[in-house]
Amino acid sequence: MDPGPNNLLTDIAGLRVGHATDLSLMSGATVVVADRPFTAGVHVMGGAPGTRETDLLAPDKTVQEVDALVLSGGSAFGLDAASGVADGLAALGRGFAVGPAQVPIVPGAILFDLLNGGDKTWAENPYKGLGRTALDAALGPEGRRPALGSVGAGSGATTANLRGGLGQASCQSDGVTVAALAAVNALGAATVGDGPHFWAAPWEEAAEFGGLGPARDPIRGLPRTKLSQATTIAVVATDARLTQAECTRLAIAAHDGMARALVPSHTPFDGDLVFAAATGRQDADPIALGHMAATCLARAIARGIYAAAPGGPLPCWRERFGH
């Protein structure tokens, strides 16, 4: 497998990604939208998820395609980011047709970043506006530009020992592309012990998160964790043609990548969730797709930590290790 041309989620033809970042709030939102509705699935493995409209993604439900996917900070308040996205899409005449009405289908998931030092004393929930801003960015020139680190849904994220962030990665094999985007706000750590090495190092491509290789002496015993709510939320996408059930299986497989990159992961206090999206261009081997999705997600998580900027209650990777 080789990385896609930009090593981003937007290496999937038709997908666009937009971010809204509020530095005073130390939070934000990220939107994934496409040129047309797309097939999606979801799988949750964390014990404390926060979601909107994820029940619609079950294979037996009437609606088989969505208009956008939203990742947001803000815990339960952040679910309102999807409302801002839905308003924007409705204004464009997009959505599921119910008689003369158009109802945008916008599943979303949130992470907990309310204790990161940002100003959370708002008089009115800011996340609806952040969602609309992120959608506008996705639909404009920014929708295909690189964005990593302290942006969007990852702008106020933390891990056990370092500032979290938003990461992206992609890979190609046999004419099929798979990509991942993750907002990394884990209870566990993306790095090994007290050193700079990433758990995801065996899957790194072209020194995309420092090229340090695996740690020589991985930590033994109980891994480091933080004592507050967390959650890593992600989107994996492919240009393969998948049903909603097959998207669900892709999301399940992608969780292997989360476990490779974050130790521990899927804890009772994380809301770890993966959306899967398919733009329906071509057929592909589902086993290969699952492996590609897991690999991309592990890399995206490490890239998000590696690219994080200074700020917040924890040092970023570059501050601590000076690379």
C-alpha positions in Angstrom: 0.0 0.0 0.0 1.1 3.5 -0.8 -0.3 6.8 0.7 -2.8 8.7 -1.5 -1.6 11.8 -3.4 -2.3 14.2 -0.4 -2.5 11.7 2.5 -5.9 13.2 3.4 -9.5 12.1 3.6 -10.2 14.2 0.5 -8.1 11.7 -1.5 -11.5 10.0 -1.8 -13.1 11.5 -4.9 -16.1 13.7 -4.1 -15.4 14.2 -0.4 -14.8 17.6 1.1 -13.7 18.4 4.7 -14.3 21.7 6.6 -13.3 22.8 10.0 -14.3 25.5 12.5 -11.9 26.3 15.3 -12.5 28.6 18.2 -9.3 29.3 20.0 -10.9 31.0 23.0 -13.3 28.2 23.4 -10.5 25.7 22.8 -12.9 23.6 20.8 -14.4 23.2 17.3 -16.2 21.1 14.8 -15.3 19.2 11.6 -17.7 18.3 8.8 -17.3 15.7 6.0 -19.6 16.3 3.1 -19.8 15.1 -0.5 -21.0 16.2 -3.9 -24.0 14.0 -3.4 -25.4 11.8 -0.6 -23.2 8.9 0.3 -23.5 5.5 2.0 -22.4 5.4 5.6 -22.2 3.1 8.6 -21.0 3.4 12.2 -19.6 1.4 15.0 -19.1 2.4 18.7 -16.7 0.6 21.0 -16.2 3.1 23.7 -18.3 3.0 26.9 -19.4 6.7 26.9 -20.4 7.8 23.4 -22.3 10.9 22.5 -24.1 10.7 19.1 -26.9 12.1 16.9 -28.8 10.1 14.3 -26.5 7.1 14.4 -29.5 4.7 14.7 -30.3 5.7 11.1 -27.1 4.0 9.9 -28.2 0.5 10.9 -28.5 -1.6 7.7 -32.3 -2.3 8.3 -33.3 1.4 8.4 -35.1 3.2 5.6 -32.6 5.9 4.9 -29.5 4.4 3.2 -27.5 7.5 2.5 -26.4 10.6 4.4 -25.7 14.2 3.5 -22.8 14.8 5.9 -21.0 13.5 8.9 -20.1 15.8 11.9 -17.4 15.4 14.5 -17.4 18.0 17.3 -16.0 18.9 20.7 -18.2 20.2 23.5 -19.6 16.9 24.9 -23.4 16.9 24.7 -23.4 20.6 23.8 -21.4 19.8 20.6 -24.2 17.7 19.2 -25.8 21.0 18.1 -23.0 21.3 15.5 -25.0 18.9 13.4 -28.0 21.2 13.6 -26.0 24.0 12.0 -24.8 21.7 9.2 -28.4 20.6 8.6 -29.6 24.2 8.4 -26.9 24.9 5.8 -27.7 21.9 3.7 -31.4 22.6 3.9 -30.8 26.1 2.6 -29.1 24.5 -0.4 -32.1 22.2 -1.0 -30.3 19.1 0.0 -31.8 16.3 2.1 -34.0 13.2 2.1 -37.2 14.0 0.3 -40.4 13.6 2.4 -43.1 15.0 0.1 -42.3 18.6 -0.6 -39.8 18.8 2.3 -36.1 18.1 2.2 -34.6 16.7 5.4 -30.8 16.7 5.6 -29.5 13.5 7.2 -26.5 14.5 9.3 -25.2 12.0 11.9 -22.7 13.3 14.4 -20.5 12.4 17.3 -18.8 14.4 20.0 -15.8 14.3 22.2 -15.4 15.7 25.8 -13.2 18.8 25.9 -14.9 20.8 28.6 -12.0 20.7 31.1 -9.2 21.9 28.8 -9.0 25.5 30.0 -11.0 27.2 27.3 -13.8 29.7 28.0 -16.9 27.6 28.4 -19.0 30.3 30.1 -21.2 30.9 27.0 -24.7 32.4 27.2 -25.8 30.5 24.1 -24.5 27.2 22.8 -21.8 28.1 20.2 -21.7 24.7 18.5 -24.6 25.3 16.0 -22.6 28.2 14.6 -19.4 26.2 14.6 -21.1 23.5 12.6 -22.4 26.0 10.0 -19.0 27.6 9.7 -17.4 24.2 9.2 -19.9 23.3 6.5 -19.2 26.6 4.7 -15.5 25.9 4.8 -16.1 22.4 3.4 -18.1 23.7 0.5 -15.6 26.5 -0.3 -11.9 26.5 -1.4 -10.8 25.2 2.0 -12.7 21.9 1.5 -9.8 20.2 -0.1 -6.9 21.9 1.7 -4.7 20.0 4.2 -5.6 20.5 7.9 -3.8 18.6 10.7 -3.3 19.1 14.4 -5.1 21.7 16.5 -8.0 22.4 14.2 -11.7 21.6 14.0 -13.0 18.9 16.3 -9.4 18.2 17.5 -8.6 21.8 18.4 -9.1 21.3 22.2 -8.3 17.6 22.4 -6.0 16.0 24.9 -4.5 12.5 25.5 -3.1 11.0 28.7 0.2 12.8 28.3 0.1 15.2 25.3 -2.2 17.6 23.5 -4.5 15.8 21.1 -5.4 16.8 17.7 -7.0 16.1 14.3 -5.2 13.7 12.0 -5.7 12.4 8.4 -4.1 9.7 6.3 -4.9 7.7 3.2 -3.6 4.7 1.3 -4.1 3.1 -2.2 -3.9 -0.5 -3.4 -5.2 -2.2 -6.5 -6.9 0.9 -7.7 -8.9 1.4 -4.5 -8.4 4.3 -2.1 -9.1 4.3 1.7 -8.6 7.3 4.0 -9.2 8.2 7.6 -9.8 11.3 9.7 -9.6 11.3 13.5 -10.2 13.7 16.3 -7.9 12.3 19.0 -9.0 13.0 22.6 -8.1 9.8 24.2 -8.0 8.7 27.8 -4.9 6.7 26.9 -1.7 7.7 25.1 -0.6 7.7 21.5 3.1 7.5 22.5 5.0 4.8 24.4 5.9 5.5 28.0 7.8 8.8 28.5 9.4 8.8 25.0 8.5 10.3 21.6 7.8 7.0 19.9 4.3 6.3 18.6 2.4 3.1 19.1 1.4 3.4 15.5 5.1 3.4 14.3 5.0 0.0 12.5 2.4 1.4 10.0 4.1 4.8 9.4 4.6 6.0 5.8 7.4 8.3 4.7 8.2 9.7 8.2 4.7 11.2 8.4 4.9 11.4 12.2 8.7 11.8 12.7 10.1 8.6 11.3 11.4 7.5 14.8 10.4 3.8 14.4 9.0 1.7 17.2 10.2 2.1 20.8 13.0 -0.3 21.7 11.6 -0.9 25.1 7.8 -0.7 25.1 6.3 0.2 28.5 5.1 -2.7 30.6 2.4 -2.8 33.2 -0.5 -0.5 33.4 -0.4 2.2 30.7 -0.8 5.9 31.5 -4.3 7.4 31.5 -5.9 10.7 32.4 -8.7 11.1 35.0 -11.3 12.8 32.8 -13.8 12.0 30.1 -12.3 11.4 26.7 -13.2 10.0 23.3 -11.6 9.5 19.9 -14.0 9.9 17.0 -13.2 9.2 13.4 -14.3 8.8 9.8 -12.9 6.2 7.4 -13.9 6.5 3.8 -13.4 4.6 0.5 -14.1 5.1 -3.2 -15.3 1.4 -3.2 -18.9 0.6 -3.7 -20.4 -0.6 -0.4 -23.8 -1.2 1.1 -24.7 0.2 4.5 -24.0 -3.2 6.1 -20.6 -3.3 4.4 -19.9 0.2 5.7 -20.7 -1.0 9.2 -18.2 -3.8 8.8 -15.6 -1.3 7.5 -16.1 0.8 10.7 -15.7 -2.3 12.9 -12.5 -3.2 11.1 -11.1 0.3 11.5 -11.4 0.1 15.2 -8.4 -2.2 15.1 -6.4 0.8 14.0 -7.5 2.8 17.0 -6.3 0.0 19.3 -2.9 -0.1 17.5 -2.4 3.7 18.0 -3.9 4.4 21.4 -3.1 2.5 24.6 -5.5 1.8 26.2 -8.4 2.4 23.8 -12.2 1.6 23.9 -12.3 2.1 27.7 -15.6 2.6 29.7 -14.8 6.4 29.8 -14.0 6.8 26.1 -16.8 7.2 23.6 -14.7 5.8 20.8 -16.6 5.7 17.5 -15.9 5.3 13.8 -18.1 6.3 10.9 -17.5 4.7 7.6 -18.4 6.3 4.3 -18.4 5.0 0.7 -18.7 7.0 -2.4 -19.6 4.0 -4.6 -17.1 4.2 -7.5 -15.9 0.5 -7.8 -16.0 -2.9 -6.2 -13.3 -4.0 -3.8 -12.2 -6.9 -1.6 -13.8 -6.3 1.8 -10.9 -8.0 3.7 -8.4 -5.7 2.0 -10.6 -2.7 2.7 -10.7 -3.5 6.4 -7.0 -3.8 6.7 -6.5 -0.6 4.8 -9.0 1.2 7.0 -7.3 0.0 10.2 -3.9 1.0 9.0 -5.0 4.5 7.8 -6.8 5.2 11.1 -3.7 4.2 13.2 -1.6 6.6 11.0 -4.2 9.4 11.2 -4.2 9.2 15.0 -0.4 9.5 15.2 -0.4 12.3 12.7 -2.9 14.3 14.7 -0.7 14.1 17.8 2.5 14.9 15.9 1.0 18.0 14.2 -0.7 19.5 17.3 0.3 23.1 18.2 1.2 24.5 21.6 -1.7 25.5 23.9 -3.9 24.1 26.6 -3.2 22.1 29.7 -0.7 19.6 28.2 2.4 20.1 26.1 2.1 19.2 22.4 4.4 16.5 21.0 6.8 19.0 19.4 7.1 21.1 22.6 8.0 18.0 24.6 10.3 16.2 22.2 11.7 19.1 20.2 11.5 17.6 16.7 
